[in-house]
Amino acid sequence: MVFSETDFFFKMREGAWRNFYDYPEVDSTNSVAEYFIGKGVSSGIVMADLQTAGRGRRDHVWNSQTSGNVYISFFGKCEAIETLPLSIALAVKMTADSFASSSDSFLKWPNDLIVNGGKCSGFLGKTLEHNRSLFYIAGIGFNILAPNIDVFPLKPSGLQEIVSQQLNKMDVAVKLKENFEQALNMEKELILDKVKDSFAWMIERKAKVSIDGNSWKDSIIKGFSDDFSSVIVEIDGTLLKTAAISIGEII
């Protein structure tokens, strides 16, 4: 579906988030979301055409140089969202599946969507406290068109590469919003069951992993903790369970 600009703004204000802020350019949609939380805004969505200082996991940079892609952050009050990272991951995967076959995209632990062999989306969840209230921020970068850059452990890709119809960022942003709202309202057991299938392809695969500046090229991914907060890898014959890891190319 192709939305008019008026319909798009209406759709983005429906449901859980009443405030929608759309910018031509920001340093980071997460940073803008933090600003609004500090100003007393209880919930909202921040979206931008371009980011100049987008951030990924462990202070990695998310480059946002291609206009027409989705750079977005959702924020709101919460008591505690134990499954926030998984809810974001599930929403991103559901969004890709809305436009393409589910076999054409898959999740790479902990926060990547892979399409056509490359990184199509990166996502990051965090919580922060303001005036004795806890807030979540869910930041997502979603490539419709693949940026012409080479900075990720995996090459960047875009959803348009595997989709026959013409996509635009309004279609993808609305679907992403709907799916994230759905994922936030899912029971923990259902979320865990769905992401289990999405990450299962990684088990027993060789991967390049980095931990605290040290790298190994032939590690083997053996599994995940029950809540998927940690990965279990075999390094030089020793099993290690850790969340402080960066996973690069998977063989």
Residue frames relative to the residue before (quaternion, step in Angstrom):
aa qw qx qy qz dx dy dz
M 1.0000 0.0000 0.0000 0.0000 0.00 0.00 0.00
V 0.2296 -0.7558 0.5982 0.1349 3.57 -1.01 0.85
F 0.2490 -0.7915 0.5467 0.1124 3.55 -0.65 1.17
S 0.4198 -0.6109 0.5921 0.3162 3.51 -1.23 0.54
E 0.6528 -0.5202 0.3590 0.4175 3.58 -1.19 0.35
T 0.6367 0.5227 -0.3274 0.4627 3.59 1.03 -0.73
D 0.6595 0.4981 -0.3026 0.4747 3.59 0.92 -0.91
F 0.6308 0.5506 -0.3308 0.4353 3.55 1.02 -0.83
F 0.6790 0.4761 -0.2991 0.4720 3.60 0.81 -0.92
F 0.6241 0.5288 -0.3357 0.4671 3.59 1.06 -0.72
K 0.6670 0.5109 -0.2967 0.4539 3.57 0.90 -0.94
M 0.6856 0.4940 -0.2903 0.4492 3.58 0.94 -0.85
R 0.6896 0.4478 -0.2855 0.4924 3.60 1.21 -0.32
E 0.5069 0.6399 -0.4246 0.3915 3.60 1.26 -0.02
G 0.8014 0.3667 -0.2138 0.4214 3.55 -1.26 0.37
A 0.8743 -0.1620 0.0985 0.4468 3.52 -1.15 -0.76
W 0.7777 0.3086 -0.1521 0.5261 3.60 1.07 -0.66
R 0.2137 -0.8223 0.5192 0.0924 3.58 -0.44 1.23
N 0.7158 0.4065 -0.2381 0.5155 3.57 1.16 -0.52
F 0.0050 -0.7947 0.6056 -0.0405 3.56 -0.82 1.03
Y 0.0663 -0.7993 0.5969 -0.0227 3.55 -0.73 1.17
D 0.0444 -0.8101 0.5836 -0.0340 3.58 -0.62 1.15
Y 0.0611 -0.8275 0.5573 -0.0299 3.57 -0.66 1.16
P 0.5292 -0.5938 0.4869 0.3608 3.58 -1.16 0.45
E 0.8012 -0.0775 0.0981 0.5851 3.58 0.99 -0.87
V 0.0280 0.7639 -0.6444 0.0183 3.57 -1.11 0.79
D 0.5827 -0.5275 0.4419 0.4324 3.55 -1.24 0.12
S 0.7657 -0.1656 0.1499 0.6032 3.58 0.91 -0.99
T 0.4639 -0.6771 0.4865 0.2994 3.59 -0.85 0.88
N 0.6010 0.5478 -0.3613 0.4563 3.60 1.11 -0.58
S 0.6513 0.5147 -0.3153 0.4597 3.58 0.98 -0.84
V 0.6453 0.5000 -0.3191 0.4814 3.58 1.01 -0.78
A 0.6196 0.5321 -0.3412 0.4653 3.60 1.02 -0.74
E 0.6386 0.5115 -0.3228 0.4757 3.59 0.98 -0.81
Y 0.6173 0.5466 -0.3398 0.4525 3.59 1.02 -0.77
F 0.6908 0.4738 -0.2887 0.4637 3.58 0.84 -0.92
I 0.5978 0.5377 -0.3605 0.4728 3.59 1.06 -0.67
G 0.6675 0.5112 -0.2901 0.4571 3.57 0.96 -0.89
K 0.6807 0.4621 -0.2742 0.4979 3.57 1.21 -0.53
G 0.6302 -0.5895 0.3214 0.3899 3.59 1.25 0.14
V 0.4486 0.6588 -0.4798 0.3668 3.61 1.21 0.26
S 0.3664 -0.7890 0.4559 0.1879 3.58 -0.60 1.14
S 0.8026 -0.0733 0.0503 0.5898 3.62 1.09 -0.55
G 0.2209 0.7868 -0.5581 0.1439 3.54 -1.16 0.48
I 0.3527 -0.6866 0.5917 0.2325 3.50 -1.43 -0.05
V 0.1154 -0.7659 0.6299 0.0573 3.56 -0.97 0.91
M 0.0104 0.7991 -0.5988 0.0534 3.56 -0.80 1.03
A 0.0388 -0.8068 0.5895 0.0028 3.59 -1.08 0.66
D 0.5246 -0.6118 0.4897 0.3326 3.54 -1.23 0.53
L 0.7995 0.0514 0.0147 0.5983 3.56 1.05 -0.85
Q 0.1634 -0.7374 0.6431 0.1261 3.54 -1.26 0.57
T 0.2824 -0.7699 0.5467 0.1693 3.56 -1.00 0.78
A 0.7987 0.1448 -0.0722 0.5796 3.60 1.22 -0.37
G 0.1085 0.8125 -0.5597 0.1221 3.57 0.84 0.99
R 0.2164 -0.7970 0.5556 0.0966 3.56 -1.01 0.82
G 0.2037 -0.7535 0.6125 0.1248 3.51 -1.21 0.64
R 0.7661 -0.3420 0.2632 0.4763 3.52 -1.29 -0.29
R 0.8464 0.1055 -0.1152 0.5091 3.56 -1.15 0.81
D 0.6613 -0.5618 0.2807 0.4102 3.56 1.03 0.97
H 0.3431 0.7072 -0.5383 0.3040 3.59 1.11 0.58
V 0.4561 -0.6774 0.5078 0.2742 3.56 -1.18 0.59
W 0.1708 -0.7242 0.6540 0.1366 3.55 -1.10 0.78
N 0.2480 -0.7958 0.5382 0.1247 3.56 -0.35 1.27
S 0.0910 -0.8129 0.5748 -0.0226 3.56 -0.82 1.05
Q 0.2040 0.8445 -0.4673 0.1638 3.52 0.73 1.08
T 0.6814 0.4841 -0.2858 0.4687 3.58 1.22 -0.28
S 0.3278 -0.7371 0.5578 0.1951 3.58 -0.59 1.12
G 0.6762 0.4673 -0.3570 0.4437 3.57 -1.06 0.74
N 0.6246 0.4969 -0.3422 0.4959 3.58 1.30 -0.08
V 0.5038 -0.6606 0.4773 0.2863 3.57 -1.29 0.29
Y 0.0369 0.7504 -0.6575 0.0562 3.55 -0.78 1.12
I 0.1479 0.8325 -0.4889 0.2144 3.53 -0.22 1.30
S 0.0672 -0.7686 0.6342 0.0508 3.56 -1.19 0.63
F 0.1997 -0.7387 0.6352 0.1048 3.52 -1.07 0.90
F 0.0378 0.8047 -0.5924 0.0085 3.59 -0.99 0.72
G 0.1592 0.7831 -0.5883 0.1237 3.53 -1.19 0.61
K 0.6172 -0.5386 0.4192 0.3914 3.54 -1.32 0.18
C 0.0353 0.7822 -0.6218 0.0193 3.55 -1.18 0.58
E 0.4599 -0.6307 0.5323 0.3278 3.56 -1.24 0.33
A 0.7000 -0.2906 0.2058 0.6190 3.54 0.99 -0.91
I 0.0802 -0.7936 0.6019 0.0385 3.57 -0.81 0.92
E 0.2054 -0.8178 0.5312 0.0827 3.53 0.11 1.34
T 0.7660 0.3657 -0.1845 0.4954 3.56 1.03 -0.81
L 0.2472 0.8131 -0.5032 0.1563 3.62 1.21 0.30
P 0.6864 0.4661 -0.3302 0.4500 3.68 0.68 -0.87
L 0.6702 0.4913 -0.3053 0.4650 3.58 1.01 -0.77
S 0.6095 0.5407 -0.3530 0.4600 3.59 1.07 -0.66
I 0.6441 0.5042 -0.3200 0.4780 3.59 1.00 -0.80
A 0.6532 0.5199 -0.3125 0.4531 3.58 0.89 -0.94
L 0.6675 0.5022 -0.3006 0.4604 3.56 0.92 -0.90
A 0.6456 0.5228 -0.3216 0.4544 3.60 0.97 -0.82
V 0.6443 0.5154 -0.3169 0.4678 3.58 1.01 -0.80
K 0.6681 0.4875 -0.2995 0.4757 3.59 0.93 -0.89
M 0.6422 0.5200 -0.3219 0.4621 3.60 0.95 -0.84
T 0.6410 0.5281 -0.3217 0.4546 3.57 1.05 -0.76
A 0.6441 0.4997 -0.3221 0.4814 3.58 0.94 -0.83
D 0.6787 0.4989 -0.2881 0.4555 3.57 0.96 -0.88
S 0.5736 0.5936 -0.3784 0.4188 3.59 1.20 -0.43
F 0.7631 0.3524 -0.1793 0.5112 3.56 1.14 -0.63
A 0.7884 0.1894 -0.0835 0.5793 3.59 1.20 -0.47
S 0.6583 -0.4795 0.3877 0.4317 3.55 -1.29 0.18
S 0.5605 -0.6292 0.4219 0.3347 3.58 -1.03 0.79
S 0.6332 0.5397 -0.3388 0.4392 3.60 1.17 -0.44
D 0.6279 0.5663 -0.3281 0.4212 3.59 1.25 -0.25
S 0.7718 0.2191 -0.1435 0.5794 3.59 1.25 -0.16
F 0.0258 0.8008 -0.5979 0.0224 3.56 -1.11 0.60
L 0.5010 -0.6564 0.4845 0.2889 3.53 -1.26 0.48
K 0.1652 -0.7423 0.6419 0.0984 3.52 -1.14 0.78
W 0.4288 -0.7205 0.4817 0.2549 3.57 -0.57 1.18
P 0.6457 -0.2265 -0.7246 -0.0817 1.54 -1.93 1.58
N 0.8491 0.1693 -0.0240 0.4998 3.63 1.05 -0.53
D 0.5451 0.5837 -0.4236 0.4275 3.56 0.91 0.95
L 0.2000 -0.7055 0.6582 0.1704 3.53 -1.30 0.50
I 0.1928 -0.7905 0.5760 0.0789 3.55 -0.79 1.07
V 0.0228 0.7720 -0.6328 0.0547 3.55 -0.90 1.03
N 0.8485 0.0146 -0.0263 0.5283 3.57 -0.86 0.96
G 0.7146 -0.4812 0.2413 0.4467 3.56 1.04 0.84
G 0.7321 0.3845 -0.2335 0.5116 3.59 1.24 -0.01
K 0.6071 -0.5630 0.4246 0.3662 3.54 -1.32 0.28
C 0.1502 -0.8127 0.5618 0.0357 3.54 -0.54 1.26
S 0.8079 0.0429 -0.0024 0.5878 3.58 1.10 -0.64
G 0.0882 -0.7444 0.6580 0.0717 3.50 -1.24 0.64
F 0.0441 -0.8184 0.5725 -0.0225 3.58 -0.96 0.80
L 0.0805 -0.8014 0.5923 -0.0219 3.52 -1.15 0.72
G 0.1145 -0.7924 0.5971 0.0496 3.57 -0.84 1.00
K 0.0499 0.7848 -0.6167 0.0360 3.54 -1.08 0.72
T 0.2297 -0.7336 0.6141 0.1787 3.55 -1.30 0.31
L 0.0089 -0.7817 0.6234 0.0156 3.55 -1.20 0.53
E 0.3766 -0.7242 0.5372 0.2126 3.55 -1.22 0.53
H 0.0649 0.7703 -0.6314 0.0611 3.55 -1.05 0.88
N 0.8417 -0.0518 -0.0183 0.5371 3.56 -0.78 1.11
R 0.6962 -0.5147 0.2465 0.4355 3.54 0.92 1.05
S 0.6058 0.4962 -0.3741 0.4968 3.57 1.24 0.38
L 0.3490 -0.7239 0.5585 0.2058 3.56 -1.11 0.73
F 0.1024 -0.7880 0.6066 0.0243 3.55 -0.96 0.97
Y 0.2502 -0.7155 0.6218 0.1971 3.53 -1.28 0.46
I 0.0912 -0.7338 0.6658 0.0995 3.51 -1.33 0.46
A 0.0898 -0.7844 0.6134 0.0202 3.55 -0.83 1.05
G 0.0778 -0.8212 0.5654 -0.0004 3.57 -0.37 1.26
I 0.0146 -0.8079 0.5872 -0.0475 3.57 -0.85 1.00
G 0.0922 -0.7334 0.6696 0.0720 3.52 -1.08 0.85
F 0.0136 -0.8204 0.5688 -0.0568 3.58 -0.60 1.12
N 0.2555 -0.7949 0.5373 0.1188 3.56 -0.53 1.22
I 0.1984 -0.7196 0.6538 0.1239 3.52 -0.90 0.99
L 0.7492 0.1790 -0.0920 0.6310 3.53 1.09 -0.85
A 0.4733 -0.6871 0.4724 0.2841 3.57 -0.92 0.86
P 0.4084 -0.7000 0.5232 0.2637 3.63 -0.78 0.97
N 0.4053 -0.7036 0.5292 0.2463 3.56 -1.07 0.69
I 0.4417 0.6518 -0.4756 0.3923 3.53 0.58 1.27
D 0.2006 -0.7738 0.5912 0.1070 3.57 -1.24 0.38
V 0.3267 0.7724 -0.4800 0.2574 3.56 0.41 1.22
F 0.6318 0.5460 -0.3370 0.4349 3.61 1.19 -0.30
P 0.6085 -0.4987 0.4390 0.4340 3.60 -1.22 0.23
L 0.7329 0.2293 -0.1631 0.6194 3.56 1.23 -0.57
K 0.5695 -0.5762 0.4476 0.3785 3.57 -1.11 0.59
P 0.4841 -0.6372 0.4943 0.3397 3.63 -1.09 0.51
S 0.0631 -0.7716 0.6314 0.0439 3.54 -1.20 0.57
G 0.2753 -0.7567 0.5655 0.1782 3.56 -1.31 0.10
L 0.6086 -0.5827 0.3997 0.3610 3.55 -1.13 0.66
Q 0.5917 0.6026 -0.3678 0.3893 3.59 1.07 -0.69
E 0.5671 0.6351 -0.3733 0.3682 3.59 1.16 -0.57
I 0.7895 0.2893 -0.1482 0.5206 3.60 1.08 -0.63
V 0.6348 0.5160 -0.3234 0.4755 3.59 1.27 0.13
S 0.4232 -0.7375 0.4706 0.2356 3.57 -0.83 0.99
Q 0.7029 0.4355 -0.2869 0.4838 3.59 0.98 -0.78
Q 0.5573 -0.6027 0.4520 0.3491 3.55 -1.22 0.48
L 0.2033 -0.7900 0.5709 0.0924 3.57 -0.80 1.04
N 0.0460 -0.7573 0.6446 0.0942 3.54 -1.27 0.37
K 0.6740 -0.5513 0.3160 0.3767 3.53 -1.20 0.53
M 0.5956 0.5665 -0.3828 0.4217 3.63 1.07 -0.51
D 0.6265 0.5308 -0.3313 0.4648 3.60 0.98 -0.86
V 0.7087 0.4665 -0.2637 0.4588 3.57 0.81 -1.07
A 0.6526 0.5253 -0.3246 0.4391 3.61 0.93 -0.84
V 0.6566 0.4988 -0.3177 0.4681 3.61 0.93 -0.84
K 0.6708 0.4849 -0.3068 0.4698 3.58 0.90 -0.86
L 0.6256 0.5345 -0.3314 0.4615 3.58 1.04 -0.76
K 0.6389 0.5218 -0.3143 0.4699 3.58 0.98 -0.83
E 0.6685 0.5007 -0.2983 0.4620 3.60 0.88 -0.95
N 0.6942 0.4798 -0.2787 0.4585 3.57 0.91 -0.89
F 0.6445 0.5081 -0.3340 0.4636 3.59 1.02 -0.71
E 0.6255 0.5231 -0.3371 0.4707 3.59 1.01 -0.76
Q 0.6453 0.5109 -0.3120 0.4745 3.58 1.01 -0.81
A 0.6789 0.4965 -0.2954 0.4531 3.59 0.90 -0.92
L 0.6278 0.5439 -0.3389 0.4419 3.59 1.02 -0.74
N 0.7275 0.4330 -0.2307 0.4796 3.58 1.10 -0.66
M 0.4938 0.6583 -0.4310 0.3701 3.59 1.27 0.08
E 0.5301 -0.5899 0.5016 0.3457 3.54 -1.23 0.52
K 0.6356 -0.5715 0.3696 0.3644 3.53 -1.10 0.76
E 0.6569 0.5294 -0.3205 0.4307 3.59 0.90 -0.91
L 0.6568 0.5032 -0.3121 0.4669 3.60 1.01 -0.77
I 0.6280 0.5271 -0.3338 0.4652 3.57 0.99 -0.79
L 0.6674 0.5057 -0.3012 0.4563 3.57 0.87 -0.97
D 0.6475 0.5244 -0.3180 0.4524 3.58 0.99 -0.83
K 0.6867 0.4863 -0.2906 0.4555 3.59 0.93 -0.86
V 0.7003 0.4461 -0.2953 0.4726 3.61 0.89 -0.81
K 0.5268 0.6185 -0.4121 0.4125 3.59 1.18 -0.45
D 0.6753 0.4757 -0.2885 0.4842 3.58 0.92 -0.88
S 0.6715 0.5308 -0.2995 0.4214 3.58 0.99 -0.82
F 0.7411 0.3910 -0.2157 0.5014 3.60 1.11 -0.68
A 0.4772 0.7294 -0.4172 0.2573 3.61 1.23 -0.39
W 0.5888 0.6126 -0.3670 0.3785 3.61 1.08 -0.68
M 0.6347 0.5757 -0.3255 0.3998 3.60 1.16 -0.57
I 0.5787 0.6335 -0.3693 0.3568 3.58 1.14 -0.65
E 0.8281 0.1403 -0.1979 0.5053 3.54 -1.00 1.09
R 0.5240 0.5965 -0.4400 0.4195 3.59 1.19 0.41
K 0.4606 -0.6511 0.5269 0.2937 3.55 -1.17 0.62
A 0.0196 0.8075 -0.5876 0.0483 3.55 -1.03 0.76
K 0.4126 -0.6345 0.5820 0.2973 3.50 -1.31 0.39
V 0.0030 -0.8130 0.5812 -0.0364 3.57 -0.66 1.10
S 0.1666 -0.7656 0.6156 0.0842 3.53 -1.23 0.63
I 0.0061 0.7744 -0.6317 0.0351 3.55 -0.97 0.95
D 0.8497 -0.0991 0.0330 0.5168 3.57 -0.69 1.14
G 0.7654 -0.3970 0.1971 0.4666 3.56 0.89 0.94
N 0.6443 0.4787 -0.3251 0.5000 3.58 1.27 -0.13
S 0.1467 -0.8168 0.5565 0.0412 3.57 -0.92 0.93
W 0.0976 -0.7557 0.6458 0.0481 3.52 -1.25 0.70
K 0.3557 -0.7810 0.4802 0.1811 3.59 -0.78 1.01
D 0.7950 0.3051 -0.1371 0.5060 3.60 1.06 -0.66
S 0.2308 0.7668 -0.5591 0.2148 3.56 0.92 0.85
I 0.2653 -0.7499 0.5835 0.1635 3.56 -1.21 0.49
I 0.3427 -0.7279 0.5584 0.2023 3.55 -0.84 1.00
K 0.1772 -0.8316 0.5235 0.0543 3.57 -0.57 1.19
G 0.7704 -0.2753 0.1927 0.5418 3.60 1.13 -0.39
F 0.4194 -0.6857 0.5416 0.2462 3.54 -1.34 -0.26
S 0.5740 -0.5376 0.4656 0.4059 3.56 -1.26 0.27
D 0.6987 -0.4987 0.3086 0.4097 3.58 -1.21 0.44
D 0.7532 0.3520 -0.2081 0.5153 3.59 1.05 -0.70
F 0.4596 -0.7246 0.4028 0.3184 3.59 1.34 0.23
S 0.4026 0.7036 -0.4891 0.3220 3.58 1.13 0.59
S 0.7732 0.2185 -0.1144 0.5843 3.58 1.26 -0.41
V 0.2874 -0.7255 0.5976 0.1844 3.52 -1.27 0.48
I 0.2799 -0.7341 0.5935 0.1744 3.57 -1.15 0.64
V 0.0047 0.8084 -0.5866 0.0491 3.56 -0.64 1.15
E 0.3141 -0.7061 0.5998 0.2076 3.52 -1.24 0.55
I 0.0090 -0.7965 0.6016 -0.0602 3.53 -0.62 1.22
D 0.8320 -0.1058 0.0209 0.5443 3.56 -0.57 1.20
G 0.7490 -0.4291 0.2103 0.4590 3.57 0.93 0.93
T 0.6636 0.4721 -0.2966 0.4988 3.60 1.29 -0.04
L 0.3621 -0.7269 0.5427 0.2142 3.56 -0.96 0.91
L 0.0277 -0.7881 0.6145 -0.0241 3.54 -0.98 0.92
K 0.1533 -0.7698 0.6158 0.0689 3.57 -0.89 1.00
T 0.1998 0.8009 -0.5297 0.1952 3.58 -0.52 1.17
A 0.3219 -0.7041 0.5939 0.2187 3.54 -1.25 0.48
A 0.6425 0.5313 -0.3120 0.4556 3.60 1.24 -0.48
I 0.4489 0.6860 -0.4367 0.3703 3.54 0.58 1.17
S 0.1799 -0.7354 0.6403 0.1300 3.53 -1.24 0.57
I 0.1700 -0.7962 0.5762 0.0718 3.56 -0.73 1.07
G 0.2030 -0.7997 0.5570 0.0956 3.55 -0.66 1.11
E 0.8429 -0.0775 0.0751 0.5271 3.56 -0.86 -0.95
I 0.1882 -0.7653 0.6089 0.0904 3.56 -1.03 0.89
I 0.2696 -0.7828 0.5472 0.1229 3.57 -0.81 1.05
